[in-house]
Amino acid sequence: MFGDEVLATAILDRLLHHCEVIAINGPSYRLKNRLTAVQTTIAATG
């Protein structure tokens, strides 16, 4: 996105310096919806 790994790291460091990072564990709704769409497509064509 920024084209330079060092620049991207510096920008993220500035943005996240005083932030709390929350790790969210669990199933991804985006992945679940994508898998459902792929299975529907396969069932329709197969």
Summary of the structure (lengths in Angstrom):
residues: 46
radius of gyration: 18.4
end to end distance: 37.6
largest distance: 51.9
contacts: 62
relative contact order: 0.08
helix: 63%
strand: 0%
